[in-house]
Amino acid sequence: MKVFRRRKAGETAWHYLAFDSRSPYIDTETGLTGTYEYQVQLMNDDKPVGQASDIGTAVHG
């Protein structure tokens, strides 16, 4: 699956973080503060499968 993060909750642009094949995914970027939103997309080779996940939020810092 591909993992995406918005820089801050409520922004419209998603930033690709990583391709991950097992749970949990740990965001290791340093210096994050505030609320961020995350979403994942299941992939088959380079093609998305189905709809993206629900949006999850995390508070950093």
C-alpha positions as CSV (number, residue, x, y, z in Angstrom):
1,M,0.0,0.0,0.0
2,K,1.0,3.6,-0.5
3,V,1.0,5.8,2.6
4,F,0.1,9.6,2.3
5,R,0.2,12.5,4.7
6,R,-1.3,16.0,4.6
7,R,1.1,18.5,6.0
8,K,-1.6,19.8,8.3
9,A,-5.1,18.6,8.9
10,G,-7.5,20.3,6.6
11,E,-5.1,21.0,3.7
12,T,-6.1,19.6,0.4
13,A,-2.8,18.3,-0.9
14,W,-1.6,14.8,0.0
15,H,2.1,14.0,0.2
16,Y,3.4,10.6,-0.7
17,L,5.4,9.2,2.2
18,A,6.2,5.5,1.4
19,F,5.2,2.2,0.0
20,D,4.7,-0.2,3.0
21,S,3.7,-3.8,3.0
22,R,2.9,-4.4,6.6
23,S,1.3,-2.7,9.6
24,P,1.9,-0.6,11.5
25,Y,3.4,2.2,9.4
26,I,5.5,4.6,11.6
27,D,6.1,8.1,10.3
28,T,9.7,8.8,11.2
29,E,10.0,12.4,10.0
30,T,11.3,14.6,12.8
31,G,10.0,18.1,13.8
32,L,6.3,17.4,13.2
33,T,4.0,19.4,15.4
34,G,0.3,19.7,15.3
35,T,-2.4,17.5,13.8
36,Y,-1.7,15.6,10.6
37,E,-4.0,13.4,8.5
38,Y,-3.0,10.1,7.0
39,Q,-4.5,7.9,4.3
40,V,-3.4,4.7,2.6
41,Q,-4.2,3.2,-0.9
42,L,-4.0,-0.4,-1.7
43,M,-1.9,-1.0,-4.9
44,N,-1.6,-3.9,-7.4
45,D,1.8,-3.2,-9.0
46,D,1.5,0.5,-9.8
47,K,-2.3,0.6,-10.1
48,P,-4.6,1.7,-7.2
49,V,-7.1,-1.0,-6.2
50,G,-10.5,0.2,-4.9
51,Q,-10.9,3.4,-2.9
52,A,-8.4,5.0,-0.6
53,S,-8.9,4.4,3.1
54,D,-10.7,6.6,5.5
55,I,-8.6,9.5,6.9
56,G,-6.9,8.9,10.2
57,T,-5.5,11.8,12.3
58,A,-2.5,11.9,14.6
59,V,-1.2,14.7,16.9
60,H,2.5,15.2,16.8
61,G,4.7,17.1,19.3
